[in-house]
């Protein structure tokens, strides 16, 4: 999903109009909806400073808007290949289902990725168990990481346990 599509998706999730969002980031009353329509359609691409303003207005992290190019299945596959190369992801089969795993032999990458994925798995379980709402789950995802220090702490703990 391209950045314009992410902006539209999250804007709609927040119940905002294009005009309202445009005004929130400082566009004039006359052009706010037109400018937002251009960004959402992909005819214009927002620069980093505007992405930061949009993220703030939408109450998400900038990373929630800047998603890698996964607009096609081929783009998605190449993203997965890059994850394999960079972070040790590997394709596998578990109980008859295809899954993606993290290669334990990848040492510090394995520990870091485990520390990053565990909080996600924990929040998913809370959502599945009805302890939190879909909105709370989405809020967690779109503001990830709340605290980089929390993620690093978990990764260090795993490294120490393995040592």
Secondary structure as a PSIPRED ss2 file (coil, helix, strand):
# PSIPRED VFORMAT (PSIPRED V4.0)

   1 X C   1.000  0.000  0.000
   2 X C   1.000  0.000  0.000
   3 X H   0.000  1.000  0.000
   4 X H   0.000  1.000  0.000
   5 X H   0.000  1.000  0.000
   6 X H   0.000  1.000  0.000
   7 X H   0.000  1.000  0.000
   8 X H   0.000  1.000  0.000
   9 X H   0.000  1.000  0.000
  10 X H   0.000  1.000  0.000
  11 X H   0.000  1.000  0.000
  12 X H   0.000  1.000  0.000
  13 X H   0.000  1.000  0.000
  14 X C   1.000  0.000  0.000
  15 X C   1.000  0.000  0.000
  16 X C   1.000  0.000  0.000
  17 X C   1.000  0.000  0.000
  18 X H   0.000  1.000  0.000
  19 X H   0.000  1.000  0.000
  20 X H   0.000  1.000  0.000
  21 X H   0.000  1.000  0.000
  22 X H   0.000  1.000  0.000
  23 X H   0.000  1.000  0.000
  24 X H   0.000  1.000  0.000
  25 X C   1.000  0.000  0.000
  26 X C   1.000  0.000  0.000
  27 X C   1.000  0.000  0.000
  28 X C   1.000  0.000  0.000
  29 X C   1.000  0.000  0.000
  30 X C   1.000  0.000  0.000
  31 X C   1.000  0.000  0.000
  32 X H   0.000  1.000  0.000
  33 X H   0.000  1.000  0.000
  34 X H   0.000  1.000  0.000
  35 X H   0.000  1.000  0.000
  36 X H   0.000  1.000  0.000
  37 X H   0.000  1.000  0.000
  38 X H   0.000  1.000  0.000
  39 X H   0.000  1.000  0.000
  40 X H   0.000  1.000  0.000
  41 X H   0.000  1.000  0.000
  42 X C   1.000  0.000  0.000
  43 X C   1.000  0.000  0.000
  44 X C   1.000  0.000  0.000
  45 X C   1.000  0.000  0.000
  46 X C   1.000  0.000  0.000
  47 X C   1.000  0.000  0.000
  48 X H   0.000  1.000  0.000
  49 X H   0.000  1.000  0.000
  50 X H   0.000  1.000  0.000
  51 X H   0.000  1.000  0.000
  52 X H   0.000  1.000  0.000
  53 X H   0.000  1.000  0.000
  54 X H   0.000  1.000  0.000
  55 X H   0.000  1.000  0.000
  56 X H   0.000  1.000  0.000
  57 X H   0.000  1.000  0.000
  58 X H   0.000  1.000  0.000
  59 X C   1.000  0.000  0.000
  60 X C   1.000  0.000  0.000
  61 X C   1.000  0.000  0.000
  62 X H   0.000  1.000  0.000
  63 X H   0.000  1.000  0.000
  64 X H   0.000  1.000  0.000
  65 X H   0.000  1.000  0.000
  66 X C   1.000  0.000  0.000
  67 X C   1.000  0.000  0.000
  68 X C   1.000  0.000  0.000
  69 X C   1.000  0.000  0.000
  70 X C   1.000  0.000  0.000
  71 X C   1.000  0.000  0.000
  72 X C   1.000  0.000  0.000
  73 X H   0.000  1.000  0.000
  74 X H   0.000  1.000  0.000
  75 X H   0.000  1.000  0.000
  76 X H   0.000  1.000  0.000
  77 X H   0.000  1.000  0.000
  78 X H   0.000  1.000  0.000
  79 X H   0.000  1.000  0.000
  80 X H   0.000  1.000  0.000
  81 X H   0.000  1.000  0.000
  82 X H   0.000  1.000  0.000
  83 X H   0.000  1.000  0.000
  84 X H   0.000  1.000  0.000
  85 X H   0.000  1.000  0.000
  86 X H   0.000  1.000  0.000
  87 X H   0.000  1.000  0.000
  88 X C   1.000  0.000  0.000
  89 X E   0.000  0.000  1.000
  90 X E   0.000  0.000  1.000
  91 X E   0.000  0.000  1.000
  92 X E   0.000  0.000  1.000
  93 X E   0.000  0.000  1.000
  94 X E   0.000  0.000  1.000
  95 X C   1.000  0.000  0.000
  96 X C   1.000  0.000  0.000
  97 X E   0.000  0.000  1.000
  98 X E   0.000  0.000  1.000
  99 X E   0.000  0.000  1.000
 100 X E   0.000  0.000  1.000
 101 X E   0.000  0.000  1.000
 102 X E   0.000  0.000  1.000
 103 X C   1.000  0.000  0.000
 104 X H   0.000  1.000  0.000
 105 X H   0.000  1.000  0.000
 106 X H   0.000  1.000  0.000
 107 X H   0.000  1.000  0.000
 108 X H   0.000  1.000  0.000
 109 X H   0.000  1.000  0.000
 110 X H   0.000  1.000  0.000
 111 X H   0.000  1.000  0.000
 112 X H   0.000  1.000  0.000
 113 X H   0.000  1.000  0.000
 114 X H   0.000  1.000  0.000
 115 X H   0.000  1.000  0.000
 116 X H   0.000  1.000  0.000
 117 X H   0.000  1.000  0.000
 118 X H   0.000  1.000  0.000
 119 X H   0.000  1.000  0.000
 120 X H   0.000  1.000  0.000
 121 X H   0.000  1.000  0.000
 122 X H   0.000  1.000  0.000
 123 X H   0.000  1.000  0.000
 124 X H   0.000  1.000  0.000
 125 X H   0.000  1.000  0.000
 126 X H   0.000  1.000  0.000
 127 X H   0.000  1.000  0.000
 128 X H   0.000  1.000  0.000
 129 X C   1.000  0.000  0.000
 130 X C   1.000  0.000  0.000
 131 X C   1.000  0.000  0.000
 132 X C   1.000  0.000  0.000
 133 X C   1.000  0.000  0.000
 134 X H   0.000  1.000  0.000
 135 X H   0.000  1.000  0.000
 136 X H   0.000  1.000  0.000
 137 X H   0.000  1.000  0.000
 138 X H   0.000  1.000  0.000
 139 X H   0.000  1.000  0.000
 140 X H   0.000  1.000  0.000
 141 X H   0.000  1.000  0.000
 142 X H   0.000  1.000  0.000
 143 X C   1.000  0.000  0.000
 144 X C   1.000  0.000  0.000
 145 X C   1.000  0.000  0.000
 146 X C   1.000  0.000  0.000
 147 X C   1.000  0.000  0.000
 148 X H   0.000  1.000  0.000
 149 X H   0.000  1.000  0.000
 150 X H   0.000  1.000  0.000
 151 X H   0.000  1.000  0.000
 152 X H   0.000  1.000  0.000
 153 X H   0.000  1.000  0.000
 154 X H   0.000  1.000  0.000
 155 X H   0.000  1.000  0.000
 156 X H   0.000  1.000  0.000
 157 X H   0.000  1.000  0.000
 158 X H   0.000  1.000  0.000
 159 X H   0.000  1.000  0.000
 160 X H   0.000  1.000  0.000
 161 X H   0.000  1.000  0.000
 162 X H   0.000  1.000  0.000
 163 X C   1.000  0.000  0.000
